[in-house]
Amino acid sequence: MSAPLRSVDGQDEAAVLREIQAALRDLRFGAVEITVHNAQVVQIERKEKFRLQNSSGKSH
């Protein structure tokens, strides 16, 4: 059972959760960093990593 979504210090918790879900969507390798200041989410940063592979199988 989950707690009901509510406003936290004037912030719409449902909207914040939607933004976090959007940052996680289709992320295969990387990180999502959530910055909180004075009990409010002020920034959501998505860092994605791509690994390029040599199609010939040779390493340089």
PyMOL commands that set and color helices and strands:
alter all, ss='L'
color gray80, all
select helices_A, chain A and resi 13-24
alter helices_A, ss='H'
color red, helices_A
select strands_A, chain A and resi 7-8+11-12+30-37+40-48
alter strands_A, ss='S'
color yellow, strands_A
deselect
rebuild
show_as cartoon
